[in-house]
């Protein structure tokens, strides 16, 4: 089977969510507090389902378990990656994620969570929290205890097109007015450090996870340096943002007609803007923004024709 696998997203309501997923991508979201589109997911907390073709109605985890040839018999018990689009209508909690070994031990065998963000859009002057200023674990703990959040947290101003790599152990948070495509390990483990004293719809503050957060946070903060690689092919631009242990992530800016070859175990593709056609063999598929699909192992050569922007990843 060499045809693309188109998937129906799952939506998650969040206290910080909004309605931009409807406005930008015309998704049928459950409410005006929708924070997350789980676009390509085999995680038990939100399973993508195949939209069409011979696998229509099957979940991505079913495909992974029943048809390993689609994924080149990739060696992993579970589908390894998760693609999301996040609508940060309000600030997210300040948080941190564990690595694989800590999550295996303390989160019932869950994967750790290393992730990365592509800023699709943001308000002028929007920021993210990325890292902290503490030099020792004792200083880190004391600043938390004293509620010295402005002194502790590092803030970065952002703009559309920015890319951030967020390895496990990194203190981080998206802030108000930001829409992001996130590529991550297939994990749903988050340790909240600070939540702005917010009250949920039940009148309760959300739980914090300070002991675990202190365990897993890198102190001092260490940013990982990487240099995106940009190449031009037939008038289109290819940006390789990062290639690391868990994933490689690219942006394809297609401006006319482009012939490519799928030479990985599988590729995850999200259309973030524009319209195009995808041709695989004799079959042609219309692509519009907000669509998400997998190019399986046997895709081989394919053609994209049109003007569109894609975020693409593979393990």
GIHU-V51617 format. One line per field, one symbol per residue. ss: DSSP state (A for helix, B for strand, O for the rest). phi: phi as a letter, one per 40 degrees, with the letter a starting at -180 (. if undefined). psi: psi as a letter, one per 40 degrees, with the letter a starting at -180 (. if undefined). A space follows every 10 residues. Layout:
ss = ???
phi = ???
psi = ???
This chain:
ss = OOOOBBBBOB BBBBBBBBOA AAAAAOOOOO OOOBBBBBBB OBBOOBBOBB OOOOOOOOBA AAAAAAOAAA AOOOOOOOOO BBBBBBBBOO OOOBBBOOOA AAAAAAOOOO OOOOBBBBBB BBOOOOBBBB BBOOOOAAAA AAAAAOOOAA AABBBBBOOO OOBBBBOOOO OBBBOOOBBB BBBBBOOOOO BBBBOOOOBO OOOOBOOOOA AAAAAAOOOO OOOOOOOOBB BBBOOBBBBB BBBOOOOBBB BBBBBBBBBB BBOOOOBBBB BBBBBBBBBB OOBBBBBBOO OBBBBOOOOB BBBBBBBBBB BBBBO
phi = .bccbcbccb bbcbcbcabc ccccbfcccc acbcbbbccb abcdcaccbc cagcbdgccc ccddccbccc bgfdcacbdc babbbbbccb ccccaabccc cccdcbbfgc ccbcaabbcc aaccgcbbca gabccbcccd ccccccfccc ccccbbcbad gcbbbbcdgc caacbdgbbb cbbaccabbb bcbabgfcbc ccgbcccbbc ccccdcccbc cbcccabdbb bbafgbbbbc cabadbabbb bbbcbibabb bcbbdabbbb ccagbabbbb gccbbcbbcg cbabccdcdg cabbbibabb bbaac
psi = heiihhihii ihiideiaed ddddefigid iefhdhhgdh heideghiih diaeeheiid ddddddgddd fffhghdihe ihhihhggdi hiihiiiiad dddddeffei iaghiihhhd iiiheiiihg aieididddd dddddeffdd ddhhihiiih eihhhgiieh hihiihfhhi hhhiigifhh hhdhfffiha eeeiiiiifd dddddehhhi hhihhihihh ihhfeihhhh dihaddihhi hhghfbhhhi hhfidiihhh heiaiiihhh behhhhhiie ihihhidedb iihhhahihi hiii.
